[in-house]
Amino acid sequence: MNWPGQRVEAQFIGRRKRFLADMRLQDGSVITAHCANTGSMATCMAANAPCYLTHHPDPKRKLAYSWQAIQMPDGWVGINTSRANALVREAFESGTIAHFAGYQHWQAEPKVSDHSRLDACLTGADLPALYVEVKNVTLLGDQPGLVTFPDAVTERGTKHLAEMQRLIQLGHRAMLCFCVQRNSAAYFAPAAFIDPTYAETLRVAHQSGVLILVLHFEIGPSGIHYRRPLPYTL
């Protein structure tokens, strides 16, 4: 997936009010970019770190720049969580991922209960519906190559796992897809040290039939592109 606009290089100054990030452009001017990340962004911020922004000169936008990625000591990290679903969908449509074999259609945000939606429902001839929830992964673990999720306590994520187990009991399939946007990533594990309830619920959900798929995406000058599936431990 190419960047959704002109790529602009900048240096990170600081993040404030969660959705705002101050950046220094190459000409020395300071601007505020939109930060589409609701998490803590632990291990994804460092003063003066190189960043990729995209420029969107639309008068309807409050901010003309969007923050897309940052270069940390271990490599580039994609911080825009709003792109995770589109990245996974593009990988699905490429037809190269064995876990999606036989599925032809991607329905976004299917309603699975009166109060809950998941990210996608995949359908194909003679196959049970496959419900997919996508989680963006950027948190660096305490071992080389380890990435982990979540970066903050996620009650919403735990509720999604309960919904997925319910769907399996109804005869459907359900998959949790972790979209890893960190170039140095080599394997994945849940962040039990941050949210032990989520980590334990994930293990139970997997034992009850919830599939887990970890997809690694690589950040580069032209955009973010699918690289490979990653192993995981629970």
Secondary structure, DSSP 4 states (H G I P E B T S, - for coil): -B-SSEEEEEEEEEEETTTEEEEEETTS-EEEEE----S--TTS--TT-EEEEEE---TT-S-SEEEEEEEETTEEEE--GGGHHHHHHHHHHHT--GGGTT--EEEES-EEETTEE-SEEEE-TTS--EEEEEEEE-EE-SSTTEEEE-SS--HHHHHHHHHHHHHHHTT-EEEEEEEE-BTT--EEEE-TTT-HHHHHHHHHHHHTT-EEEEEEEEEETTEEEEEEE--B--
